[in-house]
Amino acid sequence: MTVTVKSKTPLVVPPSVRRQAGLKAGQQIEFEVVDGVISIRPKHPAADEYTPEQRRIVDGQLAASLADVKAGQVHGPFSTHEEFIASLHKEANRLNRKNAKRSAR
C-alpha cells in the first residue's frame, strides 16, 4: 500500500496495515529510524510499571502472604479438583458450626 506524505497532514497508518500488524486502539507504539527506514512496533510494558509506593504496598502484601504460608494458614496444594471441592465443603461446614454456636447465645 502506498500513501502520499503531505506537509500539513500527519502520517497516517491505514487501518488495513494496523490490522495486519495487530495494533489495537490505545496501544502504545515505538518508532525507530535506521538508515532512513522507519520501524514501528508495539511498546512492551516495562519490567516494573509500579511506582515506588505501589511497589512497597505489593511487597508488603507478598510478605504477609508468605508469612501465612509459613504459619500453615493455607490449604492445598490439591491433586484434583475433587480434592479442592472437598476441602471447600469441609471448611464451609467448619465455619457453619462455629456460626451456629455463636448465634445460640
N, C-alpha and C positions, 0 to 999 in steps of 0.2 A: 504494500500500500504506500502511496506517495502523498505527502502533504506539503503545501507551499508555506514557507515561513514568511510572515509579514512583519513589518517593522513595528506596528502598534498592537498587534494581537499576540497574546501569549501562545507558546507552542502547545498544541492540544494532542493528546494521545487518543486516537479514535477508539470508540467503545469496543469494536471487534478485537483490536490489538490488546486492550486491557483485559478483555475476557480470556483471550488465548494465553495471556501471561498469568492469569489467576489473580489479578489485582482486584481488591474489593473497595467499596466506598469507605472512606475514613481510615484506610490503611496508610501507614507512613511508608514512604519510599526514599531510597538513597540514589543520588546521581553521582556518577564518576566519569571523568573525561580522561582518556588515554589516547595520545596520538590522534586527536581530532574525532575520536569515536566516543559517543555518549552511551554509557551503560546505565540502565535504570533497573533497580532491584528492590524487592521488599526489604524494609528495615526490620531486622530481627531484634526482639527485646534484649535489653542489657541483662547481664547475668543477675544483677540485683537492682530491681526497679523500686525498691523501698527507700524512703527517706531514713536517715539515721534514727529518728524517733520511732518510726514504724518498725524498723529492724529490731530495736530494743524490745518493743512490745512482743513481736513474734518470737524472739529468742527467749523472753521470759515465759511465754506460754509453752514453748517447747520444753523448757527446763521443768516446768510444773508437770507436764505430761510424762516426761521421763521419770520424775520422782514418783508419780503414780504407778508406773510400770515396775520400778524397783521395789515399791512397797507392796506389790501384788494386788493392786486395786484395779485390775483389768481382767477381762475374760478372753479366752482363746489362747492360741490360735485353734481354729476348727478345721478338721479334715474335710468335712462335707457340710452342705447347707442344712442337712437334717440335725447335725450336732449343734449348729448355730441356733436353729429354731428351738431345739430342746432347751438350750441354755437360756434363751429369752423367756420361754414359758416358766422355767424353774425360777428365774429371777422375779418375774411378774407375780408368781404365787407367793414367793417370799415377801415381796413388798405388800401384797394384798393382806397377808396375815398380820404384818406389822400395823397396817392402817386399820384393820378390824379391831385389834386390841386397843388402839388409841381412841377410836370412836366410842367404845363401850364405857369410857369414863364419864 
